[in-house]
């Protein structure tokens, strides 16, 4: 009998570790989790009331998780598990920003899960993203060395976007001087600005 599972959703690519709580779990080489016809994976016995299993690859959608001790009889109760579409990045705006960081970047994809734990990864540097809707998130670029980096998105502890997009960090321009330093309130004053090499 299954009482609870955690988490209750994961990527269609599989690999999500699920903890299943229930009763009458037996330590057996045949102990398995079933996610419908043809989708079954070995389960790892923890105790009479807990086991763990890793999800297989599965088409997006809802599936009923059941447990079997012997691959003959399956639990009378089941628990719904949602297989979510794998995230594929489409575009980002803007595609460059200063190396000092602070650039707000909007990232578009086929799908983002409803989660507060989505991360943007700039090579190996990660920052927390904000979920806008199922196809758009934004994150604020960190400070980074000048150059081109690969931006990917981490959607959970065991899943990340299948592709990366380029983002360029440029040297932050610094104003050295400007002239004149004042002008009429009516405007239309031409100002010459000198800055360092960006």
GITA-V825099 format. One record per backbone hydrogen bond with DSSP energy under -1.0 kcal/mol. CO is the residue of the C=O (numbers start at 1). NH is the residue of the N-H. If there is no record, write none. Layout:
BEGIN
CO&NH ; CO&NH
END
This chain:
BEGIN
1&23 ; 4&21 ; 6&19 ; 8&82 ; 10&84 ; 11&14 ; 12&58 ; 16&55 ; 18&53 ; 19&6 ; 20&51 ; 21&3 ; 21&4 ; 28&31 ; 31&43 ; 32&68 ; 33&41 ; 34&66 ; 36&39 ; 39&35 ; 41&33 ; 44&52 ; 48&25 ; 49&22 ; 50&46 ; 50&47 ; 51&20 ; 52&44 ; 53&18 ; 55&15 ; 61&83 ; 63&81 ; 65&79 ; 66&34 ; 67&75 ; 68&32 ; 79&65 ; 81&63 ; 82&10 ; 83&61 ; 84&12 ; 87&162 ; 88&110 ; 91&108 ; 93&106 ; 95&168 ; 97&170 ; 98&101 ; 99&144 ; 103&141 ; 105&139 ; 106&93 ; 107&137 ; 108&90 ; 108&91 ; 113&115 ; 118&129 ; 119&154 ; 120&127 ; 121&152 ; 122&125 ; 125&122 ; 127&120 ; 130&138 ; 134&112 ; 135&109 ; 136&132 ; 136&133 ; 137&107 ; 138&130 ; 139&105 ; 141&102 ; 147&169 ; 149&167 ; 150&123 ; 151&165 ; 152&121 ; 153&161 ; 154&119 ; 159&156 ; 165&151 ; 167&149 ; 168&97 ; 169&147 ; 170&99 ; 174&196 ; 177&194 ; 179&192 ; 184&187 ; 192&179 ; 194&176 ; 194&177
END
